Structures are given as C-alpha cells and as structure tokens.
C-alpha cells in the first residue's frame, strides 16, 4: 500500500472495509412513502408504485418486515445529511472543490463536511473515495441502535411465551394429543385445511396472565405488542416465524388496520345501507318490503329465498348450475355454480315482476357477492335495494327464520341442484299454506291475497274517481 494511501486511512480512523455490496433497493424516502401507502390500506404492489419502486421490491419489503414498518414514517431532522445533500457533496468533491467551498454551497458548516468526507468515504480500494450511495450506507449502518429483544435475552420469559403459544394439547389424564400433521409453508393456512393443534393462547392473554402467575417478578413482564413483533419481524432472534400458525388467524404476515377496514364490498355504498331504508319497512305496516338470501348446499348448489316482511309470503328462486360446472375452473370466468351476480339478478327480476308495483317497494339482502348487480336489478324491477351491516343476520329476521323452516325440505349437506323449479314452487306453496301466529293464524297466502284484492280495489276506485278523467 502506498504511503499516501496509508496516511489517508490513518486520517479516516479505520482500516479498509469490505464492500457493503449492492446498494439496498430504494432510498429512505421511498421506503417511507411505501409504508405510508401501506398504512393507507393499499396492497404492497400498489404501494410500491406510489413509492417509485417495482412491485416485486414492494412485496419483498412487506414480507421481510412481516407487515410491520421497520422505519419511522416521520421526516429526518435537518441536523442529518440527506442522500440528496450527499450526492451534491460527491459532485462538488469530484470537481475538486475544497471543504469550505462545499460547505458554503451546501449550506452546512465546514466541520460537518470534513467529518462526512472522513467518516463515510469508501476505503475498499485502499484510499478515501467519496460516493453518495456508500456514504449513505455507512450513515444508515452507524445510525442503527441495536437493542436485543426482551424475549431474546430472557430465557424463562421466552419459554413461558412459547409454551402458551405452541404447547401441546393434552387429554385430562395428561397424555399429549398430536393432532393433524401440518407442515409450515411460510404463509397462512388454506381454506378448509387442517391446522396445527396447540394451546394457542393469544398474545394479550399471555401478557396479562404473566401478572397473575408472577406477581413479584418484574422481569416476567412483556406487552402483547412485543410478542407480535417478535413473531412477525425477522431477525429479532426471539420467536420463530412458524409460531404464527398457532395464532387464531394463522396469519404469517401482519395485516395493516387500514387494509382490513377497506375489505368491504365495492358495490356497497353508505347510501344503500339498511340505515337508509324507510321507517315504514321497519314497522311492517306497509307491504311490499322484501328480504332475501341464499341457502347453500352440497357442491356449491344454491336456492334463493325471498320473504315479504308484512305477510311472510315466501318465493323461492331456482338457480340451476350452468353448463361446465364441476369441470376445470377458468380464471376470471363466469360463476358456473348458478348463483353468480347475473343469475341471481335475473332470477329475482323474473319472480318479483309477477307482483303489482305496490308490492315491489324494497329488497334487503346481506353483502354477498351475488348482489353485485343490484344497480341493474333496481332499473329492471323498480325495487329499492338495501344491504345489511356485515355479520348482522338479525337485520333480516323474517328471512333467517324462513331459511330455518326450509331446511326441513333442504337439509344442510345435501345437493340442491337436483330440485326442479316445480319442486321449489311446491315447497313454497307448503310454507305459504301454513297458518302463522303472527298473522292471527292466517296463512301467508291468505294475507297476500287480501293485499292484492285491496290493491285492485284501490286501483279501480282511483280509476272511477272524477279526478281520473280530468286532463293534467
């Protein structure tokens, strides 16, 4: 090594360092924009586009961080040099500008520039060479404040947490029960798949139980958030990532709160929620307000149900499977099971339009995807469509009660596609012919017949009134 280079290294205060390798993808500012977009509810691919990096990089950032932001989203203090300032310093240094000239142009003190050129220069080649990306890497590496996770240094606490998370399920006699053999695949379990059997305490249960089990030992304390971070953040050296399979959700990655809030159906807006339904529908005083739902059977077969709130009159929708059902599924193809949005829309329209307009006021449904075509249904039938709140079946009480009665004819776990439209009409007639206590022991068919006759008489009276023949 030349004597001049040696003196430069001595002035830098460190020996030759290995190369930092390929610069990390994305600057700090880009990572901050990425995690701000994630906090806003965007998926990782869209958040990457917002941050200005490729979707693959965004997906890698999200998975490596376990869905939790590894950096603060706040802006850096002005006392620290940014990457843009370091690029300006590198350009001026390459032009041969001195320390004081660089400091004057950058708006920094000369001591700051001198320290930056000495501490963050690259020394791999045996001499001090200032490059902005390398200087930023050195600064980020030096700014880390490595703090060992509490679960990594406290062995009894870690054993306690792991035992409550993944401990064996035991019989009353104490013998272990293995349960299904489930291999960890690095992602959440699939639908209708076996899951690992464990004691499966939640982090909140573990954190609060510690106070009861160790009331006098302050070292046996940890928050539930620290347990979640130990599970989801890689490299903390505390809990294995596969223990996430013991959580109730089984998620391998943490889901941002804003993304979970935004999972509602895109076709449901506040204007068509049940809270906007007229008060006359709630008290059942005015007929013509309906409730609807699907009952599902074997092999995704289904039957649609419509119940009028005032008379409890029931109409059943025949939803036969389409041609090709049971074969290979086509991506983004039609719903071949027979209860897709178009099939349900057409079936409702064909049934409800047989009634007079006075009995077609509104329809209340849950937020199932089969009602994605509600806008066209409103145009075709004149029905006002309203949707229940999520997980609120009691808001369609009459319909839920009727679905329970229908299970006498269509038990759960049986195929519903084998029943013809005639069979459904016969079952509907049987229900509509049963006397109901709530109707004064009239049948739904009799109650509806009275309404139809009153509608006809009212129409005839209006047609024969003196005002009917007057020009508008």
C-alpha positions as CSV (number, residue, x, y, z in Angstrom):
1,X,0.0,0.0,0.0
2,X,1.3,3.4,-0.9
3,X,2.4,5.7,1.9
4,X,-0.1,8.4,0.8
5,X,-3.0,5.9,1.0
6,X,-1.9,4.7,4.4
7,X,-1.9,8.2,5.7
8,X,-5.4,8.7,4.3
9,X,-6.6,5.6,6.1
10,X,-5.0,6.7,9.3
11,X,-6.7,10.1,8.9
12,X,-10.0,8.3,8.4
13,X,-9.5,6.4,11.7
14,X,-10.4,3.0,10.3
15,X,-8.9,0.1,8.2
16,X,-10.0,-0.9,4.8
17,X,-13.6,-2.2,5.0
18,X,-15.3,-4.8,3.0
19,X,-17.7,-3.7,0.3
20,X,-21.2,-3.0,1.5
21,X,-22.4,-5.0,-1.5
22,X,-25.2,-3.9,-3.8
23,X,-26.9,-0.7,-2.5
24,X,-30.3,-1.5,-1.0
25,X,-33.2,-1.1,-3.3
26,X,-35.0,2.2,-2.5
27,X,-33.9,5.2,-0.5
28,X,-35.2,6.0,2.9
29,X,-37.7,8.5,1.4
30,X,-39.0,5.8,-0.9
31,X,-39.4,3.3,1.9
32,X,-41.3,6.0,3.9
33,X,-43.6,6.6,1.0
34,X,-44.1,2.8,0.7
35,X,-45.1,2.3,4.3
36,X,-47.3,5.4,4.3
37,X,-49.2,3.9,1.4
38,X,-49.4,0.6,3.3
39,X,-50.9,2.4,6.3
40,X,-53.4,3.9,4.0
41,X,-54.7,0.5,3.0
42,X,-53.0,-0.1,-0.3
43,X,-51.7,-3.6,-1.2
44,X,-47.9,-3.9,-1.4
45,X,-47.8,-3.9,-5.2
46,X,-49.8,-0.6,-5.4
47,X,-47.8,0.9,-2.5
48,X,-44.6,0.1,-4.4
49,X,-45.8,2.0,-7.4
50,X,-46.6,5.0,-5.2
51,X,-43.1,4.8,-3.7
52,X,-41.5,4.7,-7.1
53,X,-40.1,1.1,-6.9
54,X,-41.1,-2.1,-8.7
55,X,-44.0,-4.2,-7.3
56,X,-41.6,-7.1,-6.7
57,X,-39.5,-4.9,-4.4
58,X,-42.6,-3.7,-2.5
59,X,-43.7,-7.3,-2.0
60,X,-40.2,-8.2,-0.7
61,X,-40.2,-5.3,1.7
62,X,-43.6,-6.2,3.1
63,X,-42.7,-9.9,3.6
64,X,-39.3,-9.2,5.1
65,X,-40.8,-6.8,7.6
66,X,-43.7,-9.1,8.5
67,X,-46.2,-6.5,7.5
68,X,-44.8,-4.0,10.1
69,X,-42.9,-0.8,9.2
70,X,-39.2,-1.1,10.2
71,X,-38.6,2.6,9.9
72,X,-40.3,5.7,11.2
73,X,-42.5,7.5,8.7
74,X,-41.5,10.9,10.0
75,X,-39.1,13.1,8.1
76,X,-35.5,13.2,9.2
77,X,-34.3,16.0,11.3
78,X,-32.5,18.8,9.5
79,X,-29.3,18.2,11.5
80,X,-28.7,15.0,9.5
81,X,-27.4,15.0,5.9
82,X,-29.9,13.6,3.4
83,X,-29.0,11.5,0.3
84,X,-29.6,14.4,-1.9
85,X,-27.1,16.5,0.0
86,X,-24.6,13.7,-0.1
87,X,-25.0,13.5,-3.9
88,X,-24.3,17.2,-4.1
89,X,-21.2,16.8,-1.9
90,X,-20.0,13.9,-4.1
91,X,-20.4,16.0,-7.3
92,X,-18.6,19.0,-5.8
93,X,-15.8,16.8,-4.5
94,X,-15.3,15.3,-7.9
95,X,-15.0,18.8,-9.4
96,X,-12.1,19.4,-7.0
97,X,-13.9,21.8,-4.6
98,X,-12.4,22.2,-1.2
99,X,-14.1,21.6,2.1
100,X,-15.1,25.2,2.8
101,X,-16.3,25.7,-0.8
102,X,-18.5,22.6,-0.5
103,X,-19.8,23.7,2.9
104,X,-20.7,27.2,1.5
105,X,-22.6,25.8,-1.4
106,X,-24.4,23.1,0.7
107,X,-25.3,25.5,3.4
108,X,-23.5,23.4,6.1
109,X,-20.6,24.0,8.4
110,X,-17.1,23.1,7.3
111,X,-16.7,20.7,10.2
112,X,-19.8,18.8,9.1
113,X,-18.4,18.4,5.5
114,X,-15.0,17.5,6.8
115,X,-16.4,14.9,9.1
116,X,-18.6,13.5,6.4
117,X,-15.7,13.1,3.9
118,X,-13.6,11.4,6.5
119,X,-16.1,9.1,8.2
120,X,-18.3,8.0,5.4
121,X,-15.9,7.7,2.5
122,X,-15.3,4.3,0.8
123,X,-12.0,2.7,1.6
124,X,-12.3,-0.6,-0.3
125,X,-9.7,0.5,-2.9
126,X,-7.2,1.5,-0.2
127,X,-7.9,5.2,-0.5
128,X,-10.6,7.6,0.5
129,X,-13.2,7.9,-2.3
130,X,-16.4,9.7,-1.5
131,X,-19.5,8.2,-3.2
132,X,-23.0,9.2,-2.1
133,X,-24.6,5.8,-2.0
134,X,-21.7,4.3,0.0
135,X,-21.8,7.3,2.4
136,X,-25.5,6.8,2.9
137,X,-25.0,3.1,3.6
138,X,-22.3,4.0,6.2
139,X,-24.6,6.6,7.8
140,X,-27.6,4.3,8.0
141,X,-25.4,1.5,9.4
142,X,-24.0,3.8,12.1
143,X,-27.4,5.2,12.9
144,X,-28.8,1.8,14.0
145,X,-29.4,1.4,17.7
146,X,-29.3,-2.4,18.1
147,X,-31.3,-3.4,21.1
148,X,-31.8,-7.0,21.9
149,X,-35.4,-8.1,22.1
150,X,-36.6,-8.9,25.6
151,X,-37.6,-12.4,24.6
152,X,-34.2,-13.0,23.1
153,X,-32.3,-12.3,26.3
154,X,-34.8,-13.6,28.9
155,X,-34.9,-17.3,28.5
156,X,-37.6,-18.1,31.2
157,X,-39.9,-15.5,29.7
158,X,-39.3,-16.9,26.2
159,X,-40.1,-20.4,27.3
160,X,-43.3,-19.2,29.0
161,X,-44.5,-17.4,25.9
162,X,-43.6,-20.3,23.6
163,X,-45.3,-22.9,25.8
164,X,-48.6,-20.8,25.9
165,X,-48.4,-20.3,22.2
166,X,-47.4,-23.7,20.9
167,X,-47.7,-26.0,23.9
168,X,-49.2,-29.5,23.3
169,X,-52.9,-30.2,23.7
170,X,-53.3,-32.8,26.5
171,X,-56.0,-35.2,27.5
172,X,-57.4,-34.9,31.0
173,X,-55.0,-37.7,32.0
174,X,-52.0,-35.7,30.8
175,X,-51.2,-37.5,27.6
176,X,-50.3,-35.4,24.6
177,X,-52.6,-35.3,21.6
178,X,-50.6,-34.7,18.4
179,X,-53.5,-33.5,16.2
180,X,-53.1,-33.2,12.4
181,X,-49.6,-33.1,10.9
182,X,-49.3,-29.7,9.3
183,X,-46.2,-28.6,7.5
184,X,-45.2,-24.9,7.8
185,X,-45.2,-23.3,4.3
186,X,-44.4,-19.7,5.2
187,X,-47.9,-18.4,4.6
188,X,-51.4,-18.6,6.0
189,X,-53.3,-21.9,6.0
190,X,-55.7,-22.5,3.1
191,X,-59.4,-22.6,3.4
192,X,-60.9,-25.8,4.8
193,X,-57.4,-27.2,5.6
194,X,-56.1,-28.8,8.7
195,X,-54.4,-26.6,11.2
196,X,-51.8,-27.2,13.9
197,X,-53.2,-28.1,17.3
198,X,-51.7,-26.1,20.2
199,X,-52.7,-24.4,23.4
200,X,-52.8,-21.3,21.2
201,X,-53.1,-18.5,23.8
202,X,-53.4,-15.1,22.3
203,X,-50.5,-12.6,23.0
204,X,-52.9,-10.5,25.0
205,X,-53.9,-13.5,27.2
206,X,-50.2,-14.3,27.7
207,X,-49.2,-10.7,28.6
208,X,-52.0,-10.4,31.2
209,X,-51.6,-13.9,32.6
210,X,-47.9,-13.1,33.4
211,X,-49.0,-10.7,36.1
212,X,-51.1,-13.4,37.8
213,X,-48.5,-16.1,37.6
214,X,-45.5,-14.0,38.6
215,X,-46.9,-11.1,40.7
216,X,-43.5,-10.4,42.4
217,X,-41.2,-10.9,39.4
218,X,-40.9,-7.8,37.3
219,X,-38.6,-9.5,34.8
220,X,-41.6,-11.7,33.7
221,X,-43.4,-8.8,32.0
222,X,-44.0,-8.2,28.3
223,X,-46.6,-6.5,26.3
224,X,-48.7,-8.2,23.7
225,X,-47.4,-5.9,21.0
226,X,-43.8,-7.0,21.8
227,X,-44.9,-10.6,21.3
228,X,-46.5,-9.8,17.9
229,X,-43.3,-8.0,16.9
230,X,-41.2,-11.0,17.9
231,X,-43.4,-13.2,15.8
232,X,-43.7,-11.1,12.7
233,X,-40.4,-9.1,12.4
234,X,-37.5,-11.2,11.0
235,X,-34.1,-11.0,12.6
236,X,-35.1,-10.2,16.2
237,X,-33.9,-13.6,17.4
238,X,-36.8,-14.2,19.7
239,X,-39.6,-16.3,18.4
240,X,-39.7,-18.5,15.3
241,X,-41.9,-17.2,12.5
242,X,-43.7,-20.6,12.2
243,X,-45.3,-20.0,15.6
244,X,-47.7,-17.6,13.8
245,X,-49.5,-20.7,12.8
246,X,-50.6,-21.0,16.5
247,X,-52.4,-17.6,16.4
248,X,-56.1,-17.7,16.0
249,X,-55.9,-16.1,12.5
250,X,-52.8,-18.1,11.5
251,X,-51.5,-15.1,9.5
252,X,-47.9,-15.3,8.6
253,X,-47.9,-11.5,7.9
254,X,-49.5,-8.8,9.8
255,X,-52.4,-7.0,8.1
256,X,-52.4,-3.2,8.3
257,X,-55.5,-1.9,10.0
258,X,-56.5,0.4,7.2
259,X,-56.4,-2.5,4.7
260,X,-58.6,-4.6,7.0
261,X,-61.1,-1.7,7.2
262,X,-61.2,-1.4,3.4
263,X,-62.2,-5.0,2.8
264,X,-65.9,-4.2,2.4
265,X,-67.8,-4.9,-0.8
266,X,-67.0,-2.4,-3.5
267,X,-70.6,-2.4,-4.7
268,X,-72.0,-1.4,-1.3
269,X,-72.1,2.3,-0.5
270,X,-73.5,4.2,2.5
271,X,-76.5,5.4,0.5
272,X,-77.9,1.9,0.2
273,X,-77.2,0.5,3.7
274,X,-80.1,-0.6,5.8
275,X,-79.9,2.5,7.9
276,X,-81.2,4.4,4.9
277,X,-84.3,2.1,4.5
278,X,-87.6,3.9,5.0
279,X,-89.2,3.6,8.5
280,X,-92.3,2.0,7.0
281,X,-90.3,-1.1,6.2
282,X,-89.1,-1.5,9.9
283,X,-92.6,-1.5,11.4
284,X,-94.1,-3.8,8.8
285,X,-97.1,-1.6,8.4
286,X,-96.7,-1.1,4.6
287,X,-96.5,-4.2,2.5
288,X,-94.0,-4.6,-0.4
289,X,-90.7,-4.7,1.5
290,X,-88.8,-8.0,1.0
291,X,-85.8,-9.8,2.5
292,X,-83.6,-12.1,0.5
293,X,-80.8,-14.6,0.9
294,X,-79.3,-17.8,-0.5
295,X,-79.2,-21.2,1.2
296,X,-76.2,-23.2,0.1
297,X,-76.0,-27.0,-0.4
298,X,-73.5,-29.6,-1.5
299,X,-71.2,-28.8,-4.4
300,X,-71.9,-25.1,-4.2
301,X,-75.6,-25.6,-5.2
302,X,-78.0,-22.9,-4.0
303,X,-81.6,-21.8,-3.8
304,X,-82.6,-18.2,-3.5
305,X,-85.3,-17.1,-0.9
306,X,-87.5,-14.0,-0.9
307,X,-89.7,-13.2,2.1
308,X,-92.2,-10.4,2.3
309,X,-91.9,-8.7,5.7
310,X,-95.6,-8.0,6.3
311,X,-97.3,-11.2,5.1
312,X,-94.2,-13.6,5.4
313,X,-95.1,-14.8,1.9
314,X,-92.1,-16.8,0.5
315,X,-90.8,-17.1,-3.0
316,X,-88.1,-19.5,-4.0
317,X,-85.6,-18.8,-6.8
318,X,-84.4,-21.7,-9.0
319,X,-80.7,-21.4,-9.5
320,X,-79.5,-24.4,-11.5
321,X,-75.8,-24.9,-12.2
322,X,-74.6,-23.7,-15.6
323,X,-73.0,-25.8,-18.3
324,X,-69.4,-26.7,-17.4
325,X,-69.9,-26.7,-13.6
326,X,-67.8,-29.3,-12.0
327,X,-65.1,-29.2,-14.6
328,X,-61.8,-27.2,-14.6
329,X,-62.2,-23.7,-13.3
330,X,-61.5,-20.8,-15.7
331,X,-59.7,-17.8,-14.3
332,X,-62.0,-14.8,-14.3
333,X,-64.7,-16.9,-15.9
334,X,-68.4,-16.8,-15.1
335,X,-69.8,-18.3,-11.9
336,X,-70.9,-21.7,-13.2
337,X,-72.4,-22.8,-9.9
338,X,-75.6,-20.9,-10.8
339,X,-75.7,-18.3,-8.1
340,X,-73.4,-15.6,-9.5
341,X,-74.4,-12.0,-9.8
342,X,-76.1,-12.2,-13.2
343,X,-78.0,-15.4,-12.4
344,X,-79.4,-14.1,-9.1
345,X,-80.3,-10.8,-10.6
346,X,-82.2,-12.4,-13.4
347,X,-84.0,-14.9,-11.1
348,X,-85.1,-12.1,-8.7
349,X,-86.4,-10.0,-11.6
350,X,-88.3,-12.9,-13.1
351,X,-90.1,-13.6,-9.8
352,X,-90.7,-10.2,-8.4
353,X,-92.1,-8.7,-11.6
354,X,-95.1,-11.0,-11.4
355,X,-96.3,-8.8,-8.5
356,X,-98.0,-5.4,-8.8
357,X,-95.9,-2.3,-8.2
358,X,-97.4,-1.7,-4.8
359,X,-95.8,-4.9,-3.6
360,X,-92.4,-4.1,-5.0
361,X,-91.0,-1.4,-2.7
362,X,-87.7,-2.6,-1.4
363,X,-85.4,-5.6,-1.0
364,X,-82.9,-6.1,1.8
365,X,-80.0,-8.5,1.3
366,X,-76.7,-9.3,3.0
367,X,-73.4,-8.1,1.5
368,X,-72.9,-11.3,-0.6
369,X,-71.2,-11.0,-3.9
370,X,-74.3,-12.5,-5.6
371,X,-75.9,-9.0,-5.3
372,X,-73.1,-7.2,-7.2
373,X,-75.7,-6.5,-10.0
374,X,-78.1,-4.6,-7.7
375,X,-78.0,-1.4,-9.8
376,X,-79.3,-3.2,-12.9
377,X,-81.9,-5.0,-10.7
378,X,-83.2,-1.7,-9.5
379,X,-83.6,-0.5,-13.0
380,X,-85.3,-3.7,-14.2
381,X,-87.8,-4.1,-11.3
382,X,-88.1,-0.7,-9.6
383,X,-87.1,-2.2,-6.3
384,X,-85.0,-0.2,-3.9
385,X,-82.1,-2.4,-2.8
386,X,-80.6,-2.1,0.7
387,X,-77.8,-4.0,2.4
388,X,-77.4,-5.2,6.0
389,X,-74.4,-4.4,8.1
390,X,-71.7,-7.1,8.0
391,X,-72.3,-10.1,10.2
392,X,-75.8,-8.9,11.2
393,X,-78.2,-11.6,10.1
394,X,-80.8,-10.4,12.7
395,X,-81.5,-7.4,10.4
396,X,-83.2,-9.9,8.1
397,X,-85.0,-11.8,10.8
398,X,-88.0,-13.0,8.8
399,X,-85.7,-14.3,6.1
400,X,-83.5,-16.1,8.5
401,X,-86.5,-17.7,10.2
402,X,-87.8,-18.9,6.8
403,X,-84.4,-20.3,5.9
404,X,-84.6,-22.4,9.0
405,X,-88.0,-23.7,8.0
406,X,-86.8,-24.5,4.6
407,X,-84.0,-26.7,6.0
408,X,-86.8,-29.2,6.7
409,X,-87.0,-29.8,3.0
410,X,-83.4,-28.9,2.0
411,X,-81.1,-30.2,4.8
412,X,-77.6,-28.9,5.1
413,X,-75.0,-31.0,3.4
414,X,-77.4,-32.2,0.6
415,X,-77.3,-31.2,-3.0
416,X,-79.9,-28.6,-4.0
417,X,-79.3,-28.7,-7.8
418,X,-81.4,-31.9,-8.1
419,X,-84.6,-30.0,-7.2
420,X,-86.5,-28.6,-10.2
421,X,-88.4,-25.3,-10.4
422,X,-91.6,-27.2,-9.8
423,X,-90.2,-28.8,-6.6
424,X,-89.4,-25.3,-5.3
425,X,-92.8,-24.0,-6.2
426,X,-94.4,-26.9,-4.3
427,X,-92.3,-26.3,-1.2
428,X,-93.0,-22.5,-1.3
429,X,-96.8,-23.3,-1.5
430,X,-96.4,-25.6,1.5
431,X,-94.9,-22.8,3.5
432,X,-97.3,-20.2,2.3
433,X,-100.2,-22.5,3.3
434,X,-99.1,-22.8,7.0
435,X,-101.1,-20.7,9.4
436,X,-98.9,-18.2,11.3
437,X,-99.5,-17.0,14.8
438,X,-98.1,-13.6,13.9
439,X,-100.8,-13.2,11.2
440,X,-103.6,-14.1,13.5
441,X,-103.5,-17.7,12.3
442,X,-103.9,-16.7,8.7
443,X,-101.7,-18.2,6.1
444,X,-99.1,-16.1,4.2
445,X,-101.0,-16.9,1.0
446,X,-104.3,-15.6,2.5
447,X,-102.6,-12.4,3.8
448,X,-101.1,-11.7,0.4
449,X,-104.4,-12.4,-1.3
450,X,-106.1,-9.8,0.9
451,X,-103.4,-7.3,0.0
452,X,-103.7,-8.0,-3.7
453,X,-107.5,-7.6,-3.6
454,X,-107.1,-4.3,-1.7
455,X,-104.6,-3.1,-4.3
456,X,-107.1,-4.0,-7.1
457,X,-110.0,-2.3,-5.4
458,X,-107.9,0.8,-4.7
459,X,-106.8,1.0,-8.3
460,X,-110.4,0.6,-9.5
461,X,-111.6,3.3,-7.2
462,X,-109.0,5.7,-8.4
463,X,-109.8,4.9,-12.0
464,X,-113.6,5.7,-11.4
465,X,-113.0,8.9,-9.5
466,X,-113.9,12.3,-11.1
467,X,-110.3,13.4,-11.0
468,X,-109.2,10.4,-13.1
469,X,-110.7,11.7,-16.3
470,X,-109.5,15.3,-15.9
471,X,-106.6,16.3,-18.1
472,X,-103.4,17.0,-16.3
